[in-house]
Amino acid sequence: MFCNTQGYISFPGWGMAGCAGMKVFKNKWFARFARNEAIEDEVLCATVAYLERGLIDADLGGGVIKQRLARPQGGKSGGFRTILLFRCGDRAIFVYAFAKSRRANLRRDEVVAFKRLASEFLKYDAAALAKAVASGALIEVLCDEIG
């Protein structure tokens, strides 16, 4: 998998390459969820690193990805499902999560809503992203500073 010139994932020859220069964000709802479930930013960065290598659990279309996330002290199979707005080589925005034990999957109307959200957030330029961060709507996860 790799990023093509439009920032989307493609599969020619099933090769894999990373997505350089990714910015990672979480929305206010997800930040609260992560805090309550003791999900550290390091885990979010590791999840995006998997995406950068093309290890995507479910591409729901329109820039919406469903990705498994391990519980702290646990594995991925009994963990969380996260919803990200994702454009390879550009940005990943964690917007929603649920415990697999509490919920089977997303409803069709929720997927449609996430696709609408992705169509807005993924076209934000640097100024619009900065404004969203300044207002508290998005929180940047500084993966380069973790470690």
Residue pairs with C-beta under 8 A, 6 or more apart in sequence:
1 9
1 10
1 11
1 14
1 15
1 16
1 17
1 53
1 54
1 56
2 9
2 10
2 12
2 15
2 16
2 17
2 54
2 88
3 9
3 10
3 17
3 19
3 88
3 89
4 10
7 87
7 88
7 89
7 90
8 87
8 88
9 54
9 56
9 59
9 88
16 53
16 54
17 54
18 52
18 53
19 51
19 52
19 88
19 89
19 90
20 89
21 89
21 90
22 48
22 52
22 88
22 89
22 90
22 91
22 92
22 143
23 90
23 91
23 92
23 129
23 140
24 44
24 45
24 48
24 91
24 92
24 93
24 94
24 140
24 141
24 143
25 91
25 92
25 93
25 94
25 129
25 133
25 138
25 139
25 140
25 141
26 34
26 44
26 93
26 94
26 95
26 138
26 139
26 141
27 93
27 94
27 95
27 137
27 138
27 139
28 136
28 137
28 139
29 95
29 96
30 82
30 94
30 95
30 96
30 97
31 139
33 39
33 96
33 97
34 40
34 44
34 94
34 97
37 71
37 72
37 80
37 97
38 72
39 69
39 72
39 80
39 97
40 72
41 141
41 142
41 143
41 146
42 146
43 69
43 70
43 72
44 94
44 141
44 143
45 141
45 143
45 146
47 67
47 69
47 82
47 84
48 92
48 143
50 56
50 67
51 65
51 67
51 84
51 86
51 88
51 92
52 88
56 65
56 67
57 65
57 66
57 67
57 68
58 65
58 66
58 67
59 65
60 66
60 106
60 111
60 114
60 115
61 115
62 114
62 115
62 118
62 119
63 85
63 86
63 87
63 115
63 118
63 119
63 122
64 83
64 84
64 85
64 86
64 111
64 114
64 115
64 118
65 83
65 84
65 85
65 86
66 81
66 82
66 83
66 106
67 81
67 82
67 84
68 76
68 77
68 79
68 80
68 81
68 82
69 76
69 79
69 80
69 81
69 82
69 97
70 76
70 79
70 80
71 78
71 79
71 80
77 100
78 100
78 101
79 99
79 100
80 97
80 98
80 99
80 100
81 97
81 98
81 100
81 103
81 105
82 94
82 96
82 97
83 94
83 95
83 96
83 97
83 106
83 114
84 92
84 93
84 94
84 95
85 91
85 92
85 93
85 95
85 114
85 117
85 118
85 121
85 122
86 92
86 93
86 118
87 122
90 122
91 122
91 129
93 121
93 138
94 141
95 114
95 117
96 114
106 114
121 132
124 132
129 138
132 138
133 139
133 140
